Amino acid sequence: MIDKTLKDKDIIVKNYFEKKEQIVQMHRSGASGLETVRALSDLTDETIKQLVKISFPDLSRICIVVLGGYGRRELCFKSDIDISLVFNTDDFESLKEGIEILYYALLDLKVDIGFSPRDIKTFLELSKDDLTVATSLLQGRFIIGNEEIYNDLIKRFKRLIRRKRTAYIDATLRARKMRYQRTGSTIYMMEPHVKEGEGGLRDFHEVFWIARVLDDVPDYRYFVDKNIILEEEYEELIRAYNFLLRLRNEMHLICNKRCDVLVRPLQEEVAKKLGYVEYPYDQEVLRESVEKMMRLYYLYAKSINTITKRILKALTEEEELEIFEPIDAVFSRTTMEIDVFNREKFEKDFRNVLKAFLYYKEYNLDFSSELEFLIRKHEEKLREHREDPEIRKMVQKLFSDPNNLAKTLRKMQDFYVLDDLIPEFGYQRCHFQYDAYHKYTTDAHAIKAVEELESLKKVDHPHRKMMYELFKEIDRVDLLTWAVFLHDIGKGHKTDHCILGAKMAKEIMLRFGYSKRDAQIVSFLVLHHLDMAKISQRRNMNEPKVINDFAKTIKNKELLKMLTVLTWCDANAVGPNIWNDWKNALLWELYEKTSEVLEQKVSYEEIHRRRFEEKKEKLRAILEVEFGKERADFHMGRFSDYYVMSTPIDDILKHLKMEEQLLKTGKPQFYFEKKYGIGFSELLIVLDSKKIKNPLLVVTGIISYMGINILAVYSYMRKDGIVVIDLQISTSSLEVVEDKKFQQFKQLFNQYIKGEITLEQLSKKRNVMFKASVIPPPTFVKVDNEMSEVYTIFDISGEDRVGLLFDIFKVFARYDLYVHIVKVVTQGERIRDAFYVRTKDKRKITDEKLIEEIKEELLNVIKSD
C-alpha cells in the first residue's frame, strides 16, 4: 500500500512539474499576469486534490482550505503555497499519518509551503488576535474534503470579523502605513518593492480585504457599481495589476526564488525576458529599454496607489454630523474637507474642476469622496478648453505663489488634471532616468523642486536661510515658480532638454495668457537652469573669463537671483544628501562674483586686478610679520598670480609654514584635518618635485590603493619646483577619513620614497570592491579650450570607482601633461569631473590630433573595470 502511495505521488509530482513548465512557456510567450497566476493556481489545486486523496482514505473528516494569494487564485511561481487542513474531530491522532504523508508530498513540489492542521476553534482564536491569519482566511477557498466543515468555519469567521471589523480595519490601515515606511514611503523608488511597496500588489489586496469585511464584496467591479470609481478606472486597475503580476512572475523565475524587490541588475534581466529589449542591442538601447519598462511600472503603481486610496477613503469615511460652510454656490467646506454644495451646478460648468483645486490650495483641505468622483468624471473636458479665459486666470492664480502649490500639483496629477492642462508635463508622467543619482522620476522631481521653493520660508537650515533672503528680493515670484516647475519639461526626448525645454516653456506660458516678456523670462531660466551648477562645480571661478562670460549671458541682477534660487531648488529636489556645504559655497561664490560685475558694470578682469593688488599688499605685510622681510620677498617671488588670488591667506600661511619646514629638513611635509561637519578630511602634502617625479601621480596612486575616495584636488607648483598638493578625501560611504588611514598613507609614501614599493605593485594589489552588473552611466570625454585662457579642460563622465582618478592621472602623465585642478562631482554612481591641464611649458593643448589621442586613452580607462 505504501509503495503504491509513493508511486502515485511520484506520478502526481512529475505531472505538476511538466505542466508548470508549460505555464512558464505560456508566461514567456506573453500571457497576462492574471492568466499565468490563475493557471498556476488551478494546476496547484489539481495537484493538491490528488495528493490529498492518496493521503486520506476518508475525506469526510477533513477539508483543505487554501489561503492568501493562492486562495485568491493569484499564485506566482515562487510564492508560498499556504494551506490549512481543517478538521472538527477530537481524534487528531487518527489524522497524523495522513497529515505526514501529505506534508512530505507537498515538500516535493519545491516551493515554500505554509501548512497548518487546525480545528475550527483554533482557527477562530488565532483570527481574533492575528491580522495575518484573519487576512489570509478572508481570501480562503475550499479545495477538497468535507465542504460542510469549510462552510461552518467561514460562517463563524464572518460573524467574528463583523464584530471586530473596526479593529480589523484600523489594524490594516496601520499596517499599510508601516509597510510604506519600511519600503521607502514613495512609489518612485529606484529599486521598488513590487509586492509591499507603495503602489505595489499589496495596495490592491488591502482594499479588497477591507471591502470584504464591510460588505462581503465579490470583486473590484463592486466599486464601479457603487459609483466609487469609473469604469475606465476599473479597467486601468486591472491592467496595472496584470502588469505587476507579470513582472513579479518573471522576477521569481530569474531569481529561482521568491524575489519582490526590483533591484537594478534585475531590471535589465526582466526587461530582456519580457521583450522590452529589441535585438541586437547596445548599452544605450538597453538603458532606454529599462527606462521604458520602469516608466510603465511607475505609471501602473501610481494608478494602483491613487485609485485604491480613493476607494479606501470611500469605504472608511464615517458619516459625522458636522456644520458645513458654503464657499460659493457650488462648493462647501467643513473643518475636514471640501465638498460639493450643488452637484447639478458643478456638472454644468467644466471650470468647476479646476476651481476645486484653487480651493484645495487656499484652504489646505482634502476633497470629499463625492467631489473626487465628480472631478474624475469631468476632468477630460479641461483638455478642450485649456485656453478658455477663465481657465487661464485660474492657472495664473494657482502659480501666483508657491504656498501649498506642490501638494496641489500632486493632487492635480492624481486626477490627470495636470496632464489635461499641460500635456507636455503629462508626457513626462513617471519618466524614469536609469541612474543612481536621480531619486525621483522627472515629473516627481519637478513637483519636488516646487516643494523646495515653498520650503525656503522654514529657514530651518543656514543654506535655506541664505536662499530665503535672496528669494524675498525677487519681484516676480510667479515667474520663478513657473521656471522651477518647468525646468526639466524638455526631458524624455532625444535632444538637449534645456533647449527643447526653453521652447516648450515659452509656449506653455503664452498658452496661459502671460505676456511675451514673461514667457521669455521663464524660457531663459529653463534654458540656463544647469549653468550655475556646471560653472560653480566644474569650472575655475578664479579665471575672470569664466565670470565675464556668465555675466554676459545673465545680463541683469534679477535674472541672476532667480537662476540662483532655481539652481538650489533643482539640486535639492534630486534626492537626499545631494546638496552639501561645498556645493553651497561654490554657488554663492559664483553669485557674488557675477553680482559684482552686473552691479559695477565693469569686467571681472578689472575687479580681479583691483582685488589682486589689494590682496598682494595685505599678504606681503602679513608675511613680513610672520617670516621677516627677506623671507617674505623670497616667497612672494615664488608665487604665481593665480595662486595668490585663488587661495585664502590663512591657507597660504599654512602652506608656507610647511614649505619652510621642507626647505630646512629636505623632507616632505604633511597636514591632515578631519572635517566632520562636511563629511571629508583634508590632506595637504608639500614636497620637492625635483626629488619625486610626478608627485600628483604618486599621491593619488597610494590613495587609490588604500580604497579612499578623492573628492577634489588642487595642485600648485612653485617656480623653484616645490609642489603643494591639497586633497579632499573621504571613505566610500562619504565620511571622514580617520587618523589611522592618514598614518598608513604616510607609511606607504615613505616606502615609495625609499624605493621599497612601486606604483605598479600598488596597482596590482589594489582591492577591487564587488559591484553588481548594471548598465554604466553615460560615458564620454569632452574637451573645452574656450572657457579657460590658460588651461585645456577635460570634462569626463563615466562610472565611478575607487582608483579611477589615479588611472586618469596616469594617462596625463604619459603625455607629460601637468594637472593643476581637478573638480570632482559624483552623481550617484556617475562621475562628472573636470581636469584643468596644460603642458610642462605652461601652455594649452592645441594639437587636435594629440587631443583625440588623449581622449581615446581616457575613454579606455573609464570603460575598463
C-alpha positions in Angstrom: 0.0 0.0 0.0 2.8 2.4 1.0 4.7 1.5 -2.3 1.6 2.3 -4.3 1.1 5.6 -2.5 4.7 6.6 -3.2 4.4 5.6 -6.8 1.2 7.6 -7.2 2.8 10.6 -5.5 5.8 10.5 -7.9 3.4 10.5 -10.9 1.4 13.4 -9.5 4.6 15.4 -8.8 6.1 14.7 -12.2 2.8 15.8 -13.8 2.9 19.0 -11.7 6.4 19.9 -12.9 5.7 19.2 -16.6 2.6 21.3 -16.6 4.3 24.1 -14.6 6.9 24.3 -17.3 4.2 24.7 -19.9 2.8 27.6 -17.8 6.3 29.2 -17.7 6.4 29.0 -21.5 2.9 30.5 -21.7 4.1 33.4 -19.5 7.2 33.9 -21.6 5.0 33.9 -24.7 3.1 36.9 -23.5 0.3 35.6 -21.3 -1.1 38.2 -19.0 -0.2 38.2 -15.3 -3.7 37.1 -14.3 -3.8 34.3 -16.9 -0.5 33.0 -15.5 -1.3 33.1 -11.8 -4.7 31.5 -12.3 -3.3 28.8 -14.5 -0.6 28.1 -11.8 -3.3 28.2 -9.1 -5.5 25.7 -11.0 -2.6 23.4 -11.6 -1.7 23.5 -7.9 -5.4 22.9 -7.0 -5.4 19.8 -9.2 -2.1 18.6 -7.7 -3.2 19.1 -4.1 -6.5 17.4 -4.6 -4.7 14.3 -6.0 -2.2 14.3 -3.1 -4.9 14.7 -0.5 -6.8 11.7 -2.0 -3.8 9.4 -1.6 -3.1 10.7 1.9 -6.6 10.4 3.4 -8.8 7.4 2.7 -11.8 9.2 4.5 -12.2 12.8 3.3 -15.4 13.4 5.3 -13.3 14.2 8.4 -11.3 17.0 6.9 -11.4 19.8 4.4 -8.5 21.6 2.7 -8.6 25.4 2.6 -6.1 27.4 0.6 -5.3 30.9 1.9 -3.8 34.2 1.0 -2.8 34.9 -2.6 -3.2 31.2 -3.5 -6.7 31.5 -2.1 -7.4 34.4 -4.5 -6.2 32.2 -7.4 -3.2 34.5 -7.8 -0.3 32.2 -7.2 3.1 33.4 -8.5 5.9 31.0 -9.5 7.8 31.1 -6.2 5.0 32.4 -3.8 4.2 30.5 -0.7 1.5 27.8 -1.0 -0.5 28.5 2.1 -2.7 25.5 3.0 -4.7 24.7 6.1 -6.1 21.3 6.9 -9.3 21.9 8.9 -10.9 19.2 11.0 -13.8 19.0 13.5 -12.8 15.8 15.2 -11.3 15.3 18.7 -9.4 12.2 17.4 -6.4 14.1 16.0 -4.2 11.1 16.4 -6.0 9.2 13.7 -5.2 12.0 11.2 -1.5 12.2 11.9 -0.4 9.6 9.4 -2.3 11.2 6.5 -1.0 14.7 7.5 2.5 13.4 7.5 2.1 11.8 4.0 0.5 15.0 2.6 3.1 17.3 4.2 6.1 15.4 2.8 4.4 15.1 -0.6 3.9 18.9 -0.7 7.6 19.4 0.0 8.4 17.6 -3.2 6.7 20.5 -5.1 9.9 22.5 -4.2 8.1 25.7 -3.2 7.7 27.3 0.3 4.8 25.6 2.0 2.7 27.1 4.7 0.9 24.0 6.1 -1.2 24.2 9.2 -3.6 21.5 10.6 -6.2 23.3 12.7 -9.6 22.7 14.2 -12.2 25.4 13.7 -12.0 26.7 17.2 -8.2 27.1 17.0 -8.5 28.9 13.6 -11.0 31.3 15.0 -9.0 32.0 18.1 -5.9 32.8 16.0 -8.0 35.1 13.8 -9.1 37.2 16.7 -5.6 38.4 17.5 -3.5 37.8 14.4 -4.1 40.2 11.5 -2.2 37.9 9.2 -4.3 34.8 9.9 -7.6 36.9 9.6 -6.4 38.4 6.3 -5.4 35.0 4.8 -8.8 33.5 5.8 -10.7 36.4 4.2 -9.3 35.1 0.9 -9.8 31.4 1.9 -11.0 29.0 -0.7 -12.3 25.4 -0.3 -10.4 22.8 -2.4 -11.4 19.3 -1.3 -12.9 17.3 1.5 -15.9 17.9 3.6 -17.4 21.2 2.4 -19.7 21.5 5.5 -16.6 21.9 7.7 -15.5 24.8 5.5 -18.9 26.4 5.4 -19.1 26.2 9.2 -15.7 27.8 9.6 -16.5 30.7 7.2 -19.9 31.3 8.7 -18.4 31.6 12.2 -15.4 33.6 10.9 -17.7 36.2 9.2 -19.6 36.7 12.5 -16.3 37.2 14.3 -14.9 39.6 11.7 -18.1 41.7 11.6 -17.9 42.1 15.4 -14.3 43.1 15.2 -14.4 45.0 11.9 -13.4 48.4 13.3 -10.4 46.9 15.0 -9.5 44.9 11.9 -9.8 47.9 9.6 -7.7 50.1 11.9 -5.1 47.4 12.2 -5.0 47.0 8.4 -4.6 50.8 7.9 -1.8 50.9 10.5 -0.1 48.0 8.8 -0.3 49.9 5.5 1.5 52.9 6.9 4.2 50.8 8.5 4.6 48.9 5.2 5.2 52.2 3.3 7.8 53.4 5.9 9.5 50.0 5.7 9.7 50.0 1.9 10.6 53.6 1.3 7.5 55.8 1.5 7.3 56.6 -2.2 6.2 55.0 -5.4 9.3 56.2 -7.2 11.9 54.1 -5.6 14.9 53.3 -7.9 14.6 49.7 -6.7 10.9 49.3 -5.9 9.3 46.6 -3.8 6.8 45.2 -6.3 4.7 43.5 -3.6 4.9 45.5 -0.4 5.9 49.0 -1.7 3.6 52.0 -2.2 1.6 51.3 -5.4 2.5 47.6 -5.2 0.3 44.5 -5.2 -0.4 44.7 -1.5 -2.2 48.1 -2.0 -4.6 46.3 -4.4 -5.1 43.4 -1.9 -5.7 45.5 1.3 -8.6 47.5 -0.2 -10.3 44.2 -1.2 -9.8 42.8 2.3 -11.4 45.8 3.9 -14.3 45.7 1.4 -14.8 42.0 2.2 -15.1 42.8 5.9 -17.5 45.7 5.3 -19.8 44.3 2.6 -18.6 40.8 1.6 -17.5 42.3 -1.8 -17.1 39.7 -4.6 -14.6 41.6 -6.8 -13.4 45.1 -7.8 -16.4 45.7 -10.1 -18.4 46.3 -7.0 -16.7 49.8 -6.7 -17.9 50.7 -10.2 -21.4 49.7 -9.3 -21.3 51.9 -6.2 -20.1 55.0 -8.1 -16.8 55.0 -6.2 -14.6 54.7 -9.3 -15.3 55.0 -13.0 -15.5 52.0 -15.5 -12.2 53.2 -17.1 -10.5 53.3 -13.7 -11.5 49.7 -13.0 -10.0 48.7 -16.4 -6.9 50.7 -15.6 -6.6 49.0 -12.2 -6.8 45.5 -13.8 -4.3 46.4 -16.5 -1.9 47.7 -13.7 -2.5 44.6 -11.6 -1.8 42.4 -14.6 1.4 44.1 -15.3 2.7 43.9 -11.8 1.9 40.2 -11.6 3.7 39.5 -14.8 6.7 41.5 -13.6 6.7 39.6 -10.3 6.5 36.2 -12.0 9.5 37.0 -14.2 11.5 38.1 -11.1 10.7 34.8 -9.4 11.8 32.9 -12.5 15.1 34.8 -12.9 16.0 34.5 -9.2 14.6 31.0 -8.9 13.2 32.0 -5.5 10.7 34.4 -4.1 12.0 37.8 -5.0 10.0 41.0 -4.8 12.5 43.9 -4.8 13.2 45.0 -8.4 16.9 45.8 -7.9 18.8 47.4 -10.8 20.7 44.4 -12.2 17.3 42.5 -12.1 15.6 45.4 -14.0 17.9 44.7 -17.0 17.2 40.9 -17.0 13.4 41.4 -16.6 13.4 43.9 -19.5 15.2 41.4 -21.7 13.0 38.4 -20.7 9.7 40.3 -21.1 10.6 41.7 -24.5 11.3 45.3 -23.8 14.7 45.0 -25.5 14.9 44.6 -29.2 17.9 42.6 -30.5 20.6 43.4 -31.4 21.1 46.0 -28.6 24.0 48.0 -27.1 24.2 49.7 -23.8 22.2 52.7 -24.9 19.4 50.6 -26.3 19.4 48.5 -23.1 19.2 51.7 -20.9 16.3 53.0 -22.9 14.5 49.7 -22.7 14.9 49.6 -18.9 13.7 53.2 -18.7 10.6 52.2 -20.8 9.8 49.2 -18.6 10.3 51.2 -15.4 8.2 54.0 -16.6 5.4 51.5 -17.1 5.9 50.2 -13.6 5.6 53.7 -12.1 2.6 54.5 -14.2 0.8 51.4 -13.1 2.0 51.6 -9.5 0.7 55.2 -9.4 -2.7 54.1 -10.8 -3.0 51.3 -8.2 -2.0 53.7 -5.3 -4.2 56.6 -6.4 -7.3 54.6 -7.2 -7.1 52.3 -4.2 -6.6 55.3 -1.8 -9.8 56.8 -3.2 -11.6 53.5 -2.7 -10.3 53.2 0.9 -11.4 56.7 1.6 -14.9 56.0 0.4 -15.1 52.7 2.3 -13.8 54.0 5.6 -15.0 57.6 5.9 -17.7 57.9 8.6 -20.8 59.9 8.4 -20.4 62.6 11.1 -22.8 65.4 11.9 -20.6 68.5 11.1 -21.5 72.0 10.3 -20.6 72.9 6.7 -19.9 76.4 5.4 -20.7 77.4 1.8 -17.7 78.6 -0.2 -19.8 79.7 -3.2 -22.9 78.4 -5.0 -21.2 75.1 -5.9 -18.7 74.2 -3.1 -18.9 74.0 0.7 -16.3 73.1 3.4 -16.1 71.6 6.8 -13.2 71.6 9.1 -12.0 68.4 7.4 -12.8 68.6 3.7 -14.1 70.4 0.7 -17.4 69.1 -0.6 -19.9 69.7 -3.4 -22.7 72.0 -2.3 -24.7 71.7 -5.5 -23.9 68.7 -7.7 -26.1 69.9 -10.6 -24.3 73.2 -10.8 -20.9 71.5 -10.6 -21.6 69.3 -13.6 -22.9 72.2 -15.7 -19.6 74.1 -15.8 -16.3 72.3 -16.5 -14.4 75.2 -14.9 -15.5 73.9 -11.5 -13.0 71.0 -11.9 -10.1 73.5 -11.8 -11.8 75.7 -9.2 -11.9 72.8 -6.8 -8.1 72.8 -6.9 -7.9 76.5 -6.2 -9.9 75.9 -3.1 -7.7 72.9 -2.3 -4.6 75.2 -2.4 -6.3 78.0 -0.5 -7.9 76.0 2.4 -5.5 73.1 2.5 -8.4 70.7 3.0 -8.9 67.3 1.3 -11.8 66.5 -1.1 -14.8 64.5 -0.1 -15.4 61.2 -1.9 -18.2 62.6 -3.9 -16.1 65.5 -5.1 -13.3 63.2 -6.1 -15.7 61.1 -8.1 -17.1 64.2 -9.9 -13.6 65.6 -10.7 -12.5 62.2 -12.2 -15.7 62.0 -14.2 -15.4 65.5 -15.7 -11.7 66.3 -15.8 -11.3 65.4 -19.5 -13.4 68.4 -20.5 -10.4 70.6 -19.5 -8.4 69.3 -22.4 -10.6 71.0 -25.0 -10.8 74.3 -23.0 -7.2 74.8 -21.9 -7.1 78.3 -23.4 -10.5 79.4 -22.0 -10.0 82.9 -20.5 -11.3 81.8 -17.0 -9.1 78.7 -17.0 -6.1 80.9 -17.9 -6.9 83.2 -14.9 -7.3 80.3 -12.6 -4.0 78.8 -13.7 -2.2 82.1 -13.2 -3.7 82.3 -9.7 -2.5 78.8 -8.9 1.1 79.7 -9.8 1.0 83.2 -8.2 3.0 81.9 -5.2 4.5 78.6 -4.1 2.5 78.2 -0.9 0.8 74.8 -0.8 1.4 74.5 -4.6 3.4 71.3 -4.6 0.7 69.5 -2.7 -1.9 70.9 -5.1 0.1 69.9 -8.2 0.4 66.3 -6.9 -3.4 66.2 -6.3 -4.0 67.6 -9.8 -1.7 64.9 -11.2 -3.5 62.2 -9.3 -6.7 63.2 -11.2 -5.0 63.8 -14.5 -5.9 67.5 -14.4 -2.3 68.5 -14.8 -1.9 66.3 -17.8 -5.1 67.9 -19.3 -3.8 71.4 -18.8 -0.1 70.8 -19.6 0.1 67.8 -21.9 3.9 68.3 -22.1 4.0 67.5 -18.4 1.7 64.6 -19.0 4.2 63.2 -21.4 6.7 63.1 -18.5 4.4 61.3 -16.2 6.6 58.6 -14.5 9.5 59.3 -16.9 12.3 57.1 -15.4 16.0 58.0 -15.5 18.2 55.0 -15.3 20.9 56.2 -12.9 21.6 56.1 -9.2 21.7 59.9 -8.9 18.1 60.9 -9.6 15.9 59.5 -6.8 12.6 60.5 -8.4 11.0 60.3 -11.8 11.1 63.5 -13.9 7.6 64.6 -13.0 8.0 63.8 -9.3 11.3 65.8 -9.4 9.7 68.8 -10.9 7.0 68.9 -8.2 9.6 68.2 -5.5 11.5 71.3 -6.8 8.4 73.4 -6.3 8.2 72.0 -2.8 11.8 73.0 -2.1 10.9 76.6 -3.2 8.0 76.6 -0.8 10.3 75.2 2.0 12.6 78.3 1.9 10.3 80.1 4.4 11.1 77.5 7.0 14.6 78.9 7.4 15.5 75.8 9.4 19.0 75.5 8.0 21.7 78.0 7.1 21.6 77.1 3.4 17.8 77.6 3.4 18.0 80.9 5.3 20.5 82.4 2.9 18.5 81.4 -0.1 15.2 82.7 1.5 16.8 86.1 2.0 17.6 86.2 -1.8 14.1 84.8 -2.6 12.5 87.7 -0.8 14.3 90.2 -3.1 12.7 88.7 -6.3 9.9 90.8 -7.8 8.2 88.2 -10.0 7.8 85.1 -7.7 5.2 83.7 -10.1 7.7 83.5 -13.0 10.3 81.9 -10.8 7.7 79.4 -9.6 6.9 78.5 -13.2 10.6 78.2 -14.1 11.2 75.8 -11.1 8.2 73.7 -12.2 9.1 73.6 -15.9 12.9 73.5 -15.7 13.1 69.8 -16.9 10.0 70.0 -19.2 12.2 69.0 -22.2 13.3 65.7 -20.7 12.3 62.4 -22.2 13.1 63.4 -25.8 16.2 62.6 -27.7 17.6 66.1 -27.7 19.1 68.7 -25.4 16.4 69.1 -22.8 17.5 72.7 -21.9 17.0 73.9 -25.5 13.8 72.0 -26.1 12.5 72.8 -22.6 13.0 76.6 -23.2 10.9 76.4 -26.3 8.2 74.4 -24.6 8.2 76.7 -21.5 7.6 79.7 -23.7 4.7 78.0 -25.5 3.1 77.0 -22.2 3.4 80.5 -20.7 1.8 82.1 -23.8 -1.0 79.5 -23.8 -2.0 80.6 -20.3 -2.1 84.3 -21.2 1.3 85.6 -20.0 3.0 88.4 -21.9 5.8 87.7 -24.4 8.2 89.2 -22.0 7.1 87.0 -19.1 7.2 83.9 -21.3 10.8 84.9 -22.5 12.0 85.2 -18.8 10.7 81.7 -17.9 12.1 80.3 -21.2 15.5 81.9 -20.4 15.7 80.4 -16.9 14.8 77.0 -18.3 17.4 77.2 -21.0 20.1 78.1 -18.5 19.0 76.2 -15.4 22.1 74.0 -15.4 24.6 76.8 -15.9 25.3 77.8 -12.4 25.8 74.2 -11.1 28.1 73.4 -14.0 30.2 76.6 -13.7 30.4 76.5 -9.9 31.2 72.8 -9.6 33.2 72.1 -12.7 34.9 75.4 -13.7 37.6 77.5 -12.3 35.9 80.6 -10.9 39.2 82.4 -10.3 39.6 82.9 -14.0 38.0 86.3 -15.0 36.8 84.9 -18.3 34.5 82.4 -16.6 32.7 85.1 -14.6 32.6 87.6 -17.5 31.1 85.1 -19.9 28.5 84.1 -17.4 27.6 87.7 -16.6 27.2 88.5 -20.3 24.7 85.5 -20.5 22.7 86.5 -17.5 22.5 90.3 -18.3 20.8 91.5 -15.1 20.7 91.0 -11.4 17.0 89.9 -11.2 17.6 87.0 -13.6 20.8 86.1 -11.5 18.7 86.0 -8.3 16.0 83.8 -10.0 18.6 81.5 -11.5 20.4 81.1 -8.2 17.2 80.1 -6.4 16.2 77.8 -9.2 19.6 76.1 -9.1 19.2 75.4 -5.4 15.7 74.1 -5.7 16.7 71.8 -8.6 19.7 70.3 -6.8 17.8 69.8 -3.5 14.9 68.1 -5.3 17.2 65.4 -6.8 17.4 63.4 -3.6 18.6 63.4 0.0 22.2 64.4 0.8 22.9 65.7 -2.8 23.4 69.3 -1.6 26.3 70.0 0.8 28.3 72.9 2.2 30.9 72.6 -0.6 28.3 73.0 -3.4 26.5 75.7 -1.5 29.7 77.7 -1.0 30.6 77.4 -4.7 27.1 78.5 -5.8 27.3 81.6 -3.6 30.8 82.4 -4.8 29.5 82.4 -8.4 26.5 84.5 -7.4 28.6 87.1 -5.6 31.3 87.4 -8.3 28.7 87.7 -11.1 26.6 90.1 -9.0 29.6 92.4 -8.6 30.2 92.5 -12.4 26.5 93.3 -13.0 26.3 96.0 -10.3 29.6 97.7 -11.1 29.1 97.4 -14.8 32.8 96.6 -15.3 34.6 93.5 -16.4 35.7 90.9 -13.9 39.2 91.4 -15.1 39.1 94.9 -13.7 37.6 93.7 -10.4 40.1 90.9 -10.3 43.1 93.2 -11.0 42.0 95.6 -8.3 41.5 92.8 -5.7 44.7 91.1 -6.7 46.8 94.3 -5.9 44.9 94.8 -2.6 45.4 91.1 -1.6 49.0 91.1 -2.7 49.9 94.1 -0.4 48.0 92.6 2.5 49.7 89.2 2.0 53.2 90.8 1.9 52.5 92.7 5.1 51.4 89.5 6.9 54.4 87.5 5.6 56.8 90.2 6.8 55.4 89.9 10.3 55.3 86.1 10.2 58.7 85.4 8.5 60.6 88.7 8.2 61.1 90.9 5.2 63.7 88.8 3.5 61.7 85.5 3.6 58.6 87.5 2.6 60.3 88.7 -0.5 61.6 85.2 -1.2 58.2 83.6 -1.0 56.4 86.4 -2.9 58.8 85.8 -5.8 57.9 82.1 -5.9 54.1 82.5 -6.1 52.0 82.6 -9.3 49.4 85.4 -9.6 46.8 82.7 -9.8 47.8 81.1 -6.5 47.8 84.5 -4.7 44.3 85.3 -6.0 42.7 81.9 -5.6 44.0 80.8 -2.2 42.8 82.2 1.2 45.5 84.0 3.1 45.1 81.5 6.1 45.8 78.6 3.7 48.8 80.4 2.2 50.3 80.8 5.7 49.6 77.1 6.4 51.3 76.1 3.1 54.4 78.3 3.7 55.0 77.0 7.2 55.1 73.5 5.7 57.4 74.8 2.9 59.7 76.4 5.4 60.0 73.1 7.2 60.6 71.3 3.9 63.4 73.7 2.9 65.0 73.2 6.4 64.8 69.4 6.5 64.6 68.3 2.9 61.7 66.0 3.9 58.1 66.0 2.6 55.6 67.6 4.9 52.1 66.5 5.7 49.0 68.1 7.2 45.8 66.2 8.0 42.4 67.5 9.3 39.1 65.8 9.8 36.1 67.9 8.8 33.2 66.0 10.3 30.6 68.7 9.5 31.2 68.5 5.8 32.0 64.8 5.6 35.6 64.7 4.3 39.2 65.0 5.5 41.7 67.5 4.2 45.2 66.1 3.2 48.0 68.6 2.5 51.3 67.4 1.1 54.3 69.7 0.4 57.3 68.1 -1.5 60.1 68.8 -3.9 59.3 67.7 -7.5 63.0 67.5 -8.3 63.3 64.6 -5.9 59.9 62.9 -6.7 58.9 62.6 -10.3 55.2 63.3 -11.0 54.2 63.7 -7.3 50.5 64.0 -8.0 50.5 60.6 -9.7 52.3 59.1 -6.6 49.9 60.6 -4.1 46.7 59.6 -6.0 48.2 56.1 -6.7 48.7 55.5 -2.9 45.3 56.9 -2.0 43.5 54.7 -4.6 45.4 51.6 -3.4 44.0 52.4 0.1 40.4 52.4 -1.2 39.9 56.1 -0.3 37.7 58.5 -2.4 39.2 61.7 -3.8 36.6 64.5 -3.9 38.8 67.4 -5.0 42.5 68.1 -5.9 44.3 71.3 -6.1 48.0 71.2 -7.1 50.3 74.3 -7.0 53.9 74.2 -8.3 56.3 77.0 -7.2 58.8 78.4 -9.5 61.6 76.6 -7.6 59.9 73.2 -8.1 58.2 72.8 -4.7 54.7 71.3 -5.1 51.7 71.9 -2.8 49.0 69.2 -3.2 45.7 69.9 -1.4 43.2 67.0 -1.4 39.7 66.5 0.0 39.3 62.8 0.7 36.5 60.6 2.1 35.6 57.0 2.8 33.4 55.1 0.2 30.4 56.0 2.3 31.3 59.7 2.1 32.5 60.0 5.7 35.7 61.5 7.1 39.0 59.5 6.8 40.3 58.7 10.2 43.8 59.3 11.6 44.7 55.6 11.3 44.4 55.8 7.5 46.5 59.0 7.4 49.3 57.2 9.2 49.0 54.4 6.8 49.3 56.8 3.9 52.5 58.4 5.3 54.0 55.0 5.8 53.3 53.9 2.2 54.5 57.3 0.9 57.8 56.9 2.8 58.1 53.3 1.5 57.7 54.6 -2.1 60.4 57.3 -1.5 62.8 54.7 -0.2 62.1 52.5 -3.3 60.6 49.7 -1.2 57.4 49.7 -3.3 56.4 50.9 -6.8 53.1 52.3 -8.1 52.9 49.2 -10.4 52.9 46.9 -7.4 50.3 49.0 -5.6 48.1 49.0 -8.7 48.2 45.2 -8.8 47.4 44.9 -5.1 44.5 47.4 -5.2 41.4 45.9 -3.8 38.6 45.7 -6.3 35.3 46.0 -4.5 32.3 43.8 -5.5 30.0 45.6 -7.9 26.7 44.3 -9.3 26.5 44.2 -13.1 24.5 47.2 -14.2 24.4 49.4 -17.3 27.1 52.1 -16.8 26.0 55.7 -16.9 26.7 57.9 -20.0 30.5 57.7 -20.7 32.3 60.4 -22.6 35.3 62.7 -22.7 34.8 66.3 -23.9 37.5 68.9 -24.3 36.9 72.6 -23.7 39.6 75.0 -24.9 37.4 78.1 -24.8 36.3 78.5 -21.1 39.9 79.0 -19.8 42.6 81.2 -21.2 45.5 79.2 -19.7 44.2 75.6 -19.4 42.7 72.9 -21.5 39.7 71.4 -19.7 38.9 67.7 -20.0 35.3 67.1 -18.9 34.9 63.4 -18.1 31.7 61.4 -17.4 31.7 57.7 -16.5 31.1 55.1 -13.8 32.7 55.9 -10.5 35.1 53.5 -8.9 37.9 53.7 -6.4 41.2 54.4 -8.2 39.6 55.9 -11.3 41.2 59.3 -10.6 44.6 57.7 -10.4 44.1 55.9 -13.6 43.2 59.1 -15.3 46.3 60.9 -13.9 48.4 58.1 -15.4 47.1 59.0 -18.9 48.0 62.6 -18.4 51.4 61.7 -17.0 52.2 59.5 -20.1 51.8 62.6 -22.2 53.9 64.7 -19.8 50.9 67.0 -19.0 50.5 68.9 -15.7 47.1 68.7 -13.9 46.6 71.8 -11.9 42.9 71.5 -10.7 40.5 68.6 -10.6 36.9 69.4 -9.8 35.2 66.1 -8.8 31.4 65.9 -8.9 29.9 62.5 -8.1 26.3 61.9 -9.1 25.3 58.6 -7.6 27.5 56.1 -9.4 28.5 58.6 -12.0 31.5 61.0 -12.0 31.3 64.4 -13.8 34.9 65.5 -13.3 36.7 68.5 -14.8 40.5 68.4 -15.2 42.4 71.6 -15.8 45.5 70.5 -17.7 48.5 72.2 -19.5 51.8 71.3 -20.9 55.1 71.4 -18.9 55.9 74.8 -20.5 52.5 76.1 -19.2 50.6 76.1 -22.5 47.2 74.9 -23.5 47.0 71.8 -25.7 46.1 72.9 -29.2 47.2 69.9 -31.3 43.8 68.4 -32.3 45.4 65.0 -33.2 47.0 64.8 -29.7 43.7 65.8 -28.1 41.9 63.0 -29.9 44.6 60.5 -28.9 44.3 61.5 -25.2 40.5 61.3 -25.3 40.7 57.8 -26.7 43.1 56.7 -23.9 40.9 58.3 -21.3 37.8 56.6 -22.6 39.5 53.2 -22.5 40.5 53.8 -18.8 36.9 55.0 -17.9 35.3 51.9 -19.5 37.7 49.4 -18.0 36.5 47.6 -14.9 
